[in-house]
Amino acid sequence: MTTPELPTQYAPADVEAPSYERWVAAGHFGASAVDGREPYSIVLPPPNVTGSLHVGHALDHSIQDALTRRARMQDKAALWLPGMDHAGIATQNVVERELAKEGLSRHDLGREAFVDRVWQWKEESGGRILGQMTKLGDGVDWSRERFTMDEGLSRAVQTIFKRLFDDGLIYRANRIINWCPRCLTALSDIEVEHQEDEGELVSIRYGEGADAIVVATTRAETMLGDTAIAVHPSDERYAHLVGREVELPLTGRRIPIVADDHVDPAFGTGAVKVTPAHDPNDFEIGRRHDLPSLTVMDERGVITAPGPFEGLDRFEARPAVVAALRAEGRIVAEKRPYLHSVGHCSRCKTVVEPRLSLQWFVNVSPLAKAAGDAVRDGRTRIHPPELAKRYFDWVDDMHDWCISRQLWWGHRIPVYYGPEGEVVCVGPDDEIPEGYTQDPDVLDTWFSSGLWPFSTLGWPEQTDDLKKFYPTTVLVTGYDILFFWVARMMMFGLYAMDGQPPFKTVALHGMVRDQYGKKMSKSFGNVIDPLDWIERYGADATRFTLLRGANPGSDVAISEDWAAGSRNFCNKIWNATRFALMNGAVSDGLPEELTAADRWILSRLQSVVSLVDTAFDDFEFAKISDALYHFAWDEVCDWYLELAKIQIAGGGQVAENTKRVLGHVFDALLRLLHPLTPFVTEELWRAVTGKESIVVAPWPVSDPSYADPAAESEIEAVQNLVTEVRRFRSDQGLKPGQRVAARLSLSGTATAAHEDAIRSLLRLNPSGDDFTPTARLAVGTVVVEIDTAGTIDVAAERKRLEKDLAVARKEQAQVTGKLGNEQFMSKAPDDVVGKVRARAAQAAEDIARLEAQLSALPQV
């Protein structure tokens, strides 16, 4: 193929889309289930069909893409399987809002027509995020794209529901669930967002005289459904009341006082009201004491209890109930505002209501035990390992899972009811009995996504994909959904696949935060749009910024400045590669004859390859990014390119050999960077090698034969000398490009063979017969003497140094005064005192340096 000619500047917009289209057209992201190569598989956590790429997705996808690209370059059958979740509540809400604009509701259309309308919306407007994934560079196998409600996945859902039902692991019962009075459906725990709200805490006296007992509540309206008061069995304050009854205010009903271990005697008054139909803890107390459950609110949060509050919304009833209690003298105390945690529907932000409801549940006990055992016995590894405890805390104490939702969009529950009350669960190949009616509810979205690692590979059929790629190699996800999604996939995968877990490793990353560590929020005004960054800085810079902060299990802090810095890094790599090519770099194998500089850079390259491989295996992307950044910028660009330029300028075989080393180093460096920054490396690697695509290039392998500690020590000595002399030149007031005469005493040192390179790097001319040094520097056993006469304005330089010295002395006086002030030292925090001491040390260092520079200046 023809080697592309590189423009003078890197323009991401000109490179990214054409590169991605070329990759997809060439089939580079495809994976064969029958080619005999070692499998490497990741299933993409399916984004919602309503979703748009946010910064959390960008981090998650960048990690997965980096892992898959490397595996592909290692000649593994690398599968990264994409798809979308049907997002039951979110999608139904979107379409219902569209209908509302037309003056319609879903009930006007009817269930079948409404579902058709949702499918129409999905085809026309859904799935925007899939297109956005291409902008980030996601190397997914588009030929295997799945949707949680496609035909194959629907069959999988019906199959596993039937098996669980037949095994007695799915049942229907009245239980307390999270209920959204606006969406009119049960919610999973992950669909409830808890936030600190200002409410009220009201203390109410039940009963009279010696039998009186006080309870506190933030939801006074629920007292209409109280069926008991509970105290702790060992609480002597209330021992005489246990087993007796008190009158429930406003209702005339008498309710018992029961003893229950759930009550914390040290919290509040040590007595709690028990409302079994409207609180999960109260429900469990009610079950233990055989209490009735009185529902006093309907599905919209409207009071249904007979009496003066009937028909009021819950938030209207609350002050009305308090007012009525106050009028009867029942209010003992009121606290407003009272800050407490309140659950809100993640979709519509309505306050969630705990509600007793007839729902479908999964009996998770045996499934959760299996999920815990798989991690304990090593079949699945959680990384970082310290997060395994959090996983065990959840699976070892998991409550039965409410899987039914009162929606129309989703997998409808495959249970049918006969005319005489018969109940039958129907599998995908079963016939529906005539005259039977299907349950109206749909399944929780997490039910179908819990099957994702195996249903997407063809289960329940025993496909080649399933045999090859299951268990998947790794699941990459945020620690925040370790319970909500990971635990469900573990339970279902182990159940459906005969004890084989869905993934060998769970690699957990943290949340993306701003540069100050604050959570990103629209209200804080610190939300970052990755698509905006891609447009302004490029996809590679966006990815590199995210990955450079990604340590396993830790939150990732990012900022606009860091994205700009990543863009500069990409530009640096671009310009350095162009420079190497302009100087004749060729990727044509390594020569036999190598200079010390060549041996040094090849030795450093082997070390970096080994470090990157180890860090990849441990998912330490911050370490990978940092190692490659510093190797590319500090060693390849700042040092080897400069040394290579000198070697090439010398001509002969050394020059030709150097060109081959340059080509080899950039070839390997670009391949190492490719999983992190795919676009810029693709364009540059094709230019360096003339080959088709870096996507299918082999991953660099460390070659120990090129490890050369002697060469590293030798070039390190050159680097130290050059760095010290550059600082010395600057102290003498010399400009970086200004040439001066110098005498170097290198004999017998590690740098002796590099005098020409050292003089070239330092802009030092040979010393003539009339050489008279004006400044002298010793670096170890090397002595450098330079003649600055006539090259600097000594008077002006002396004036500048004296001015800087005066500033330094003033600073020293100020901080010394503070450190000598007993009042300051006794009252100031340790960190403040530490900073003042650091300023004092810096001032002393500056004074010594400036005085030395002044004394070294020639006398005028």
Order of alpha helices (4+ residues) and beta strands (2+ residues): alpha-beta-alpha-beta-beta-alpha-alpha-alpha-alpha-beta-alpha-beta-beta-beta-beta-beta-beta-beta-beta-alpha-alpha-beta-beta-alpha-beta-alpha-beta-beta-beta-beta-beta-beta-alpha-alpha-alpha-beta-alpha-beta-beta-alpha-alpha-beta-alpha-alpha-alpha-alpha-alpha-alpha-alpha-beta-alpha-beta-beta-beta-alpha-alpha-alpha
